[in-house]
């Protein structure tokens, strides 16, 4: 299991986590709480991991893009975090 990494780039905070052959990113403003961003990233990663039965690889994500987009839509609405 990989943990989320936090990087500050210019005026944004980027948290990321690796899958098998994909990377998951959550990007926020510099004044955003890093723990909240990590919570969003972990929620997205764990939800997709459960839905796709631990097959977080590029081909599986592309084949199930509708589920990936629905998961993102349920988590974030117009840039506002609904429930991490």
MARVO-572409 format. One record per residue: residue number from 0; residue in one letter; y, x negated, z of N, C-alpha, C in turn. Coordinates in steps of 0.02 Angstrom, whole numbers. Each point is the difference from the previous one (the first is absolute). Layout:
N
    n  res     n.v     n.u     n.w    ca.v    ca.u    ca.w     c.v     c.u     c.w
  NUM    A       Y       X       Z       Y       X       Z       Y       X       Z
...
This chain:
84
    n  res     n.v     n.u     n.w    ca.v    ca.u    ca.w     c.v     c.u     c.w
    0    X     -59     -43       0      59      43       0      61     -44       0
    1    X      46      14     -45      62     -38      -3      55      36      37
    2    X      44     -38      29      57      29      35      61      -1     -45
    3    X      48      41      16      62       3     -39      42     -62      13
    4    X      31     -23     -53      47     -57       3      70      28     -10
    5    X      49     -32      32      69      22      -5      42     -56     -30
    6    X      40      17     -51      43     -49     -34      68      32      -8
    7    X      53     -40       9      68      23     -12      25     -31     -64
    8    X      17      43     -49      25     -23     -65      69      29     -11
    9    X      49     -43      -5      70      19      -9      19      53      52
   10    X      14      62     -20      20      52      48     -54      52       9
   11    X     -63     -20      -5     -56      46      10     -53     -32      43
   12    X     -39      43      33     -58     -23      37     -61      25     -38
   13    X     -46     -44     -13     -60      17     -38     -61     -13      45
   14    X     -41      50       8     -64      -9      34     -54      11     -52
   15    X     -52     -41       3     -52       5     -50     -68     -14      30
   16    X     -51      23     -36     -69      -7      22     -44      -5     -62
   17    X     -51     -40       3     -43     -11     -59     -62      44       4
   18    X     -18      26     -59     -65      33      -8     -46     -51     -33
   19    X     -50      24     -36     -46     -46     -33      35     -38     -56
   20    X      30      36     -47      38     -32     -53      68      34     -12
   21    X      25      32      53      65      33      -3      40     -17      62
   22    X      66       8      -5      44      -9      57      37      65      12
   23    X       8      18      63      37      60      20      66     -23      32
   24    X      56      28     -23      66     -19      25      37      61      26
   25    X      38     -10      54      49      49      23      65     -38       9
   26    X      52      24     -31      65     -34       1      52      44      33
   27    X      39     -29      45      52      37      35      64     -40       5
   28    X      52      33      23      65     -34       9      -5     -51      55
   29    X      47     -47       0      -1     -54      48       7      25      72
   30    X      30      58      10       8      27      68     -57      46      21
   31    X     -52       5     -41     -59      41      16     -42     -36      52
   32    X     -35      38      40     -46     -28      50     -64     -22     -35
   33    X     -18     -63       9     -59     -28     -33     -64      35      22
   34    X      -3      20      63     -60      34      24     -11      68     -32
   35    X      54      34     -16      -5      65     -34     -27     -12     -71
   36    X      27     -51     -34     -24     -15     -67     -73     -21       0
   37    X     -20     -39      49     -71     -19       6     -42      62      14
   38    X      25      47      40     -36      62      13     -11      41     -63
   39    X      51       3     -43      -6      35     -64     -52     -35     -44
   40    X       4     -65      -3     -47     -38     -41     -71       9      25
   41    X     -10      -5      64     -67      10      29     -27      70     -12
   42    X      44      50       7     -21      69     -12     -21      10     -73
   43    X      38     -27     -46     -17       5     -71     -65     -37     -15
   44    X      -7     -60      26     -60     -40     -12     -62      34      28
   45    X       4      23      62     -58      32      32     -17      66     -33
   46    X      50      39     -21     -13      63     -34     -36     -12     -66
   47    X      24     -47     -39     -32     -15     -64     -69     -31      10
   48    X      -7     -40      51     -64     -30      16     -52      54      17
   49    X      21      52      36     -45      55      17     -15      44     -60
   50    X      51      16     -39      -8      44     -58     -45     -33     -53
   51    X      10     -65     -11     -37     -35     -53     -62     -35      26
   52    X     -19      14      61     -61     -27      30      -3     -76      -2
   53    X      54     -31      24       5     -73       7      -3     -38     -66
   54    X      18      31     -55       2     -33     -65      72      -8     -23
   55    X      39     -39      37      70     -10     -18       6     -56     -51
   56    X     -19      15     -60       7     -48     -55      38      34     -56
   57    X      27     -40     -44      45      24     -52     -31      56     -42
   58    X     -60      -9     -23     -32      50     -43      -9      67      35
   59    X     -21      -2      63     -10      62      38      67      35      12
   60    X      52     -38      16      66      29      11      26      32     -64
   61    X      -9     -32     -57      23      28     -63     -40      63     -19
   62    X     -65      -1      13     -42      58     -15      18      60      43
   63    X      27     -13      60      17      52      47      75       2      14
   64    X      39     -14     -52      73      -4       8      29      64      28
   65    X     -28      57     -17      25      64      27      -5       1      76
   66    X     -55     -25      28      -7      -2      73      47     -52      32
   67    X      11     -55     -35      46     -51      25      71      28       4
   68    X      21      33     -53      67      29      -1       8      57      50
   69    X     -51      40       8       2      54      49       5     -28      71
   70    X     -36     -53      14       3     -33      66      70     -27      13
   71    X      29     -33     -49      68     -26       7      50      57       9
   72    X      -9      54     -36      45      58       4      -4      33      69
   73    X     -59       2      29      -9      30      66      29     -44      56
   74    X       6     -63     -13      24     -47      50      76      -9      -2
   75    X      28      -3     -60      71     -12      -8      29      52     -48
   76    X      56      30      18      32      50     -42      72     -20     -12
   77    X      16     -18     -61      69     -20     -17      24     -59      40
   78    X     -45     -46      16      19     -59      38      -1       9      75
   79    X     -13      61      23      -4      14      72     -73       2      22
   80    X     -14     -35      53     -68      -3      26     -16      65      35
   81    X     -55      33     -22     -18      63      31     -41     -11      63
   82    X     -58     -33      -5     -41     -15      59     -40     -62     -11
   83    X      17     -55      33     -41     -60      -8     -64       6      39
